[in-house]
């Protein structure tokens, strides 16, 4: 199977397949005599694994660790769970940050009249530091 077919079947585009090969995340593909890449069912399975890990938000180094664990049939499932739990903890931290951003922006937008007046709580809020204090030297430059 050539790279275009592998991309279609695996759901990983050809550019990413070449990238994953270049960083050693997947082994370099076999080549035909004319130099075209060829992919086996095993390669496709590996690419699908990576695609699913990316969908779940794992980074390249985490995927590298997951692949090593996946390929190690002597590994303890506790090692896999620990990696997954660390990722869950990071996702929860990011969700909390995004929720806080949404809540702050919702509050600012709710207090903006959205009319012809120049006063704008959104811009005022963006000009404040994290404690809501407007730095005196920065105001209305």
C-alpha positions as CSV (number, residue, x, y, z in Angstrom):
1,X,0.0,0.0,0.0
2,X,1.4,3.4,-0.9
3,X,1.5,6.5,1.4
4,X,-1.7,8.0,-0.1
5,X,-3.6,4.8,0.5
6,X,-2.1,4.4,4.0
7,X,-3.2,7.9,4.8
8,X,-6.7,7.3,3.6
9,X,-7.1,4.0,5.5
10,X,-5.4,5.1,8.7
11,X,-6.9,8.6,8.9
12,X,-3.4,10.1,9.2
13,X,-2.4,12.4,6.3
14,X,0.7,11.7,4.3
15,X,2.5,14.8,5.6
16,X,2.1,13.6,9.2
17,X,3.1,10.0,8.3
18,X,6.4,11.4,6.8
19,X,6.8,13.6,9.9
20,X,6.3,10.7,12.3
21,X,8.9,8.7,10.4
22,X,11.3,11.7,10.5
23,X,11.1,11.9,14.3
24,X,11.3,8.2,14.8
25,X,7.8,7.8,16.2
26,X,7.1,5.2,13.6
27,X,9.8,3.1,11.8
28,X,10.8,4.2,8.3
29,X,8.6,2.6,5.7
30,X,9.8,0.0,3.3
31,X,10.6,1.3,-0.1
32,X,10.0,-0.1,-3.6
33,X,12.9,-0.3,-6.0
34,X,11.7,3.0,-7.4
35,X,11.8,4.6,-4.0
36,X,8.1,4.7,-3.1
37,X,7.0,4.1,0.4
38,X,5.0,1.0,1.2
39,X,2.9,0.2,4.2
40,X,1.7,-3.1,5.8
41,X,-1.3,-3.8,7.9
42,X,1.0,-3.6,11.0
43,X,2.1,-0.1,9.9
44,X,-1.6,0.9,9.5
45,X,-2.4,-0.4,13.0
46,X,0.4,1.7,14.4
47,X,-0.8,4.8,12.6
48,X,-4.3,4.3,13.8
49,X,-3.0,3.9,17.4
50,X,-1.2,7.3,17.0
51,X,-4.2,9.0,15.5
52,X,-6.4,7.9,18.4
53,X,-3.8,9.0,20.9
54,X,-3.6,12.4,19.2
55,X,-7.4,12.6,19.3
56,X,-7.2,12.1,23.0
57,X,-4.8,15.0,23.3
58,X,-1.6,13.1,24.0
59,X,1.6,14.8,23.0
60,X,4.3,13.3,20.8
61,X,6.5,12.2,23.8
62,X,3.6,10.8,25.6
63,X,2.7,8.8,22.5
64,X,6.2,7.6,22.3
65,X,5.9,6.3,25.8
66,X,2.5,4.7,25.1
67,X,3.9,3.0,22.0
68,X,6.8,1.6,24.0
69,X,4.3,0.3,26.6
70,X,2.0,-1.1,23.9
71,X,4.8,-3.0,22.3
72,X,6.1,-4.3,25.6
73,X,4.0,-7.4,26.4
74,X,5.7,-7.7,29.8
75,X,4.6,-4.2,30.9
76,X,2.4,-3.6,33.9
77,X,-1.0,-2.1,33.2
78,X,-0.3,0.2,36.2
79,X,2.4,1.9,34.1
80,X,-0.2,2.6,31.3
81,X,-2.7,3.8,33.8
82,X,-0.3,6.1,35.5
83,X,0.5,7.8,32.1
84,X,-3.2,8.1,31.3
85,X,-4.0,9.5,34.8
86,X,-1.2,12.1,34.4
87,X,-2.8,13.1,31.1
88,X,-6.3,13.3,32.7
89,X,-4.9,15.5,35.4
90,X,-3.4,17.8,32.8
91,X,-6.7,17.9,30.9
92,X,-8.6,18.8,34.1
93,X,-6.1,21.6,34.7
94,X,-6.6,22.9,31.2
95,X,-10.4,22.6,31.5
96,X,-10.3,24.6,34.7
97,X,-8.2,27.3,33.0
98,X,-10.6,27.5,30.0
99,X,-13.6,27.6,32.3
100,X,-12.1,30.5,34.2
101,X,-11.4,32.3,30.9
102,X,-14.9,31.7,29.7
103,X,-16.4,32.9,33.0
104,X,-14.3,36.1,33.1
105,X,-15.2,36.9,29.5
106,X,-18.9,36.2,30.1
107,X,-18.8,38.5,33.1
108,X,-17.1,41.3,31.1
109,X,-19.4,40.9,28.1
110,X,-22.5,41.0,30.4
111,X,-21.4,44.3,31.8
112,X,-20.7,45.9,28.4
113,X,-23.6,48.0,27.1
114,X,-22.5,47.3,23.5
115,X,-23.7,50.7,22.3
116,X,-22.1,53.9,21.1
117,X,-20.6,54.8,24.5
118,X,-16.8,54.7,24.6
119,X,-16.7,53.0,28.1
120,X,-16.2,49.3,27.7
121,X,-15.8,46.9,30.6
122,X,-14.3,44.3,28.3
123,X,-11.4,46.6,27.3
124,X,-11.1,47.8,30.9
125,X,-11.0,44.2,32.1
126,X,-8.3,43.3,29.6
127,X,-6.2,46.3,30.7
128,X,-6.2,45.1,34.4
129,X,-3.8,42.7,35.9
130,X,-4.9,39.3,37.3
131,X,-6.1,40.9,40.6
132,X,-8.3,43.4,38.6
133,X,-6.0,46.3,39.3
134,X,-5.5,48.8,36.5
135,X,-1.8,49.6,36.3
136,X,-1.6,53.4,36.4
137,X,1.2,53.8,33.9
138,X,-0.5,51.7,31.3
139,X,-4.0,53.2,31.4
140,X,-5.2,54.9,28.2
141,X,-1.9,55.2,26.3
